[in-house]
């Protein structure tokens, strides 16, 4: 007698040993469900791990999220360099290596939110270790943080010059010493002119980065003047804290490239019969004697013609250089005091350049204008010169200069 559906209908009593199999069949779906649940749990965990990694990667790439960062304005001073072409990421990476910021991403995030980072110029800056990213950026765009900026102009010489009225104009060495100054951890440190002179006198010119073609002549010159003319006009970035030798080498490495770009040494000089160092020396005289850039090739020709004809150069620029004074007309009594630079009484070029010539002056000395002039004088108030092939015409030009109030 049954009460309803009997799952064991049609099963004989002789099959009683197999009666439990159906009951085992009822438990199988439960185990399968457990296995499926475990599998889905594992899949879910993997998905979360992958998604988390992807989020972290995207966050790092896109620059959003929370990143390791210091707080405050930092502690120990550090001289930090921004290189030409550096991006915000490059700057952040270098700051991280220098110990300025705690993570590149924190700096990049702050930089992306500012319109000032694009104004940061290549050069050296005094920052601090352990700065917050925002403090690091603020310091970087603060003009007072920049150090080591040196600008050299054409016509300058190494030593200070003193006018007849007593006004002192700093020379290149004084300007290097000033540009080298920085206050680090409350202490101001600078190179000195004496230290720079000692480095020039006591260091092999090759070790200071002087071009090979200039070394023999430089070694033959007196120590005070051997580095004259080798520093091209331009902007230089000095690193405070470096020695005088390191600083001069840094400057000379950059200047050597500029000298080469200006045409020294060059095969074109073979046509003049002068060495690259002599060309540089002549260019330095042309630089100081010229009132305008346009006249430089003609003035160079005057000096070439005089040299080729065995005439004295009679350059006031060389005399004034030796006397450490700005360019003025010289009197006969002044000239003996110029020693080897007295080109009124000593034939040929002086032993060294007398200034830092511009590229235009070097090009003029390399390729002088065609002409037979032997004399020139600045005759116009705009700096233009008048040229002559004979002394009589030159004296007329001198009178014209007086009439025009040039001198």
BELFEN-V157516 format. One record per backbone hydrogen bond with DSSP energy under -0.5 kcal/mol. CO is the residue of the C=O (numbers start at 1). NH is the residue of the N-H. If there is no record, write none. Layout:
co;nh
CO;NH
CO;NH
This chain:
co;nh
5;7
6;9
8;11
10;12
12;15
13;16
15;18
16;19
18;21
18;22
20;24
21;25
22;26
23;27
24;27
24;28
25;29
27;30
27;31
28;32
29;33
30;34
31;35
32;36
33;37
34;38
35;39
36;40
37;41
38;42
39;43
40;44
41;45
42;46
43;47
44;48
45;49
46;50
47;51
48;52
49;53
50;54
51;55
52;56
53;57
54;58
55;59
56;60
57;61
58;62
59;63
59;64
72;132
76;129
78;80
78;127
80;125
81;83
82;123
83;86
87;91
88;92
89;93
90;94
91;95
92;96
93;97
94;98
95;99
95;100
95;101
96;99
99;130
100;131
103;107
104;108
105;109
106;110
107;111
108;112
109;113
111;114
116;119
117;120
123;82
124;147
125;80
125;127
127;78
128;131
129;75
131;70
132;136
133;137
134;138
135;139
136;140
137;141
139;142
141;143
142;145
142;146
143;146
145;126
147;124
148;150
148;238
150;236
152;234
153;156
156;356
157;172
158;173
158;174
161;169
163;166
167;163
168;170
169;161
171;175
172;176
173;177
174;178
175;179
176;180
177;191
178;181
179;148
181;148
182;184
182;189
183;185
184;187
187;184
189;182
192;196
193;197
194;198
195;199
196;200
197;201
198;202
199;203
204;207
204;208
205;210
206;209
211;214
211;215
212;215
212;216
214;218
215;219
216;220
217;221
218;221
222;225
222;226
225;228
227;230
228;353
230;232
234;152
236;150
236;238
238;240
239;242
243;247
244;248
245;249
246;250
247;251
248;252
249;253
250;254
251;255
252;256
253;257
254;258
255;259
256;260
257;261
258;262
259;263
259;264
260;263
266;269
267;270
268;271
269;272
269;273
269;274
275;279
276;280
277;281
278;282
279;283
280;284
281;285
282;286
283;287
284;288
285;289
286;290
293;296
295;298
295;299
296;300
297;301
297;369
298;302
299;303
300;304
301;305
302;306
303;307
304;308
305;309
306;311
307;310
314;316
315;319
316;320
317;321
318;322
319;323
320;325
321;324
324;162
331;334
331;335
332;336
334;337
335;338
336;339
338;341
339;342
341;343
342;345
342;346
343;314
355;357
356;155
357;233
358;362
359;363
360;364
361;365
362;366
363;367
375;388
377;379
377;386
380;383
384;379
384;380
386;377
388;374
388;375
390;394
391;395
392;396
393;397
394;398
395;399
396;400
397;401
398;402
399;403
400;404
401;406
401;407
402;405
